[in-house]
Amino acid sequence: MKTVLVLSSAFLLALSGAAGAGPAKSPAGQEGSKAKVTRTVKIEMTEYAFSQKTLDFKAGETVKFIVSNKGKLKHELTIGTAEEQLAHRKAMEGMSSAAHEGHGGHEGHGEHGGHGGHGGHDGHGGHGGHHGMDHDMPAGSIHVDPGATKELIWTFTKAGKLQFACNYPGHADLGMEGSIAVN
């Protein structure tokens, strides 16, 4: 288990651009500049849904995402390729398992206990606290606490098919994902 977590953390650090200078980059694009924003997109999150399911952008476009969490659980918005989403989802599952083993899934440990100990809701079994999931985030990813709003400025650098998702364990499986077409 420790080997998987170390490798996942190293992979996520590489994706986030933490090892180098400049904006965080990924195959999906890179962090954008406020001065270059050409469009604003508002997205609301609730328990297991985004207010939008499909998004279309142009290659080179810089977009400001205003992301509001109207739900009761902490969620994230991650923009990436299918491969990046899968890698991030596996890393998040690994962190959740490690947190569960290390803390017994107790509710509300510090700032990272956002989902601790919830019973089943919407037909979904409960899950332990998501401790430490704000760390080693890939480029194009933000966490949003319940009732909060955050911004993400992103430049889509090339044409292709991308995804956006909440990769907290089980959330994408329950509907928190969508598609992005970049032309």
N, C-alpha and C positions, 0 to 999 in steps of 0.2 A: 504494500500500500504506500509506503513512504517513497519508494522509487517512482511510482506513478505520480504522486503529488509533486515531487521535485521536477520531473520531466514536464508536467503540465504547467508548473509555475514558470519554468524556463521558457517554454513555448509561448506562454502568454506575455511574458516580459518582452520577448522578441517581437511579438505582434504589436505591443503597445508602443514600441519605439523608446522604451525606458532606457535602453542601453546606448542610444545615440542622441544627438542634438536634432532640433527641428521638430516639425509637427509629427504627431503619431500617425503612422501609415499602415495600410493593409491593402490587399488586392481589391478591396471594396472602395478605396479612396483614401482620404486623409483629413485630419482636423483642418477646419477652414478658418479663415479670418473674418471677423465681424465686418470689416470694411468691404469685403467681397460678396456679402450675402445678397443674393438676387431674388430669394423667395423664402417665405416663412410657412412652415407646416405645423399645425397644432394636432397633437395626438393625445387622447385621453386613455388611461389604463384603468381597468377595473379587474375584479377577480375573473380571471382567465380570458380577457378580451382586450384588444386595442380598438379604438374607435374607427380605425381604417384597416383594411385588409390588403389593399394594393396601392402602390405609389409609383409614379412615373417621373423621371428626371432626365435631364440632358447631360451628356458627358461634359465635364468642366463646370457644371453648375454648383454653386455654393449655397447650401440650404441651412436655415436656422430652424431646428426642430424645437418646439416648445412642448414639453412632455409633462402632463399633469396626471398624478396618481389619485384617482377618485375612489380607489378601493381601500380595503382595510389591511392589506398585506403589502410589504415592500415588493417592488417589481423593478425590472430593468428594461432598457431598450438597448439592443445591440444590433448594429448594422454590419453585415458581413456576407461572405460567400457561404454556400452550404457547408463547405469544409470548415470554415472558421466557426460557424455556429455549432457544428458538431463537436469540435475540439473544446470550445468554451463550455458547452453543455456538460461534457464529460468532466472537465476541470471543476465546474460548479458542483456536480454530483460528488466528486472526490472530496471537495472541501466540506460539503455537507456531511458526508460519512465520517470524515476525520473529526469534525466538530461534534458530531453526535457521539462518537466513541470517546472523545476527550472530555466532553462536558455532560454526557448523558442526555443530551437533547433538552436540557432545562430551558425554561422560558426566560427570555429577556436578559442575557448576559451583556451588559454594557451597550455600546452603540450597535452591536452586530446581532442582537437577539431578536430581530424584527419578526420572525415567523415562528418563534418557539412554541412548541407544544399545541398547535391548533388541532382540534379534532377534525373529523371528516367534514367537508363542506362541498356542496355541489356534486355529491357523489364521489368525492376524492378523499382518500384516506389522509389522515393528518401527517405532518412532517415536523421534525425537530428544528431547532434554531439554525439559521444560516449564518453561523459565526464566521467572520473573516472574509466574507464574499465581496467586500468592497476593495480588496487588494488584488493586484496583478490583473487588472481589467484590460481587455484588448482595446485597441483603437476603435472608436465608434461605439462606445458603450458607456451608459450612465445608469446609476441606481437612483430610484426615486422613492422616498419614504411616503407612507400614506398621508394624503392631504397636501403633499408638497408639489412644486413645479420646478423643473430644471430645464436648462437649454443645452443643446448640442449643436455645434456648427460643424458641418461636414461638407467636404468637396468631393463630388463624384468624379474621379479622374479618368474613367474609361467606360465604354459601353459594355453592357453585360446584364446578367440576371443575378440579383442579390436577394437577401432575405433580411427581415427584421424580426426580432424575437425577444421574449423574456426567457432567459435560460436558467432561472431558478428551478430546481428539480421538480419536474412534472408540469410546470406552467405552460411550456410550449405544447406539450402533449394535450393539454386541455383547451388549446385554442389561442394561446398568446404568441402568434406568429403571423407573418404576412410576407408578401412578395414585393420586390422593387425591380422595375425595369429601367435600365439606363440606356438611352438611345444616343 
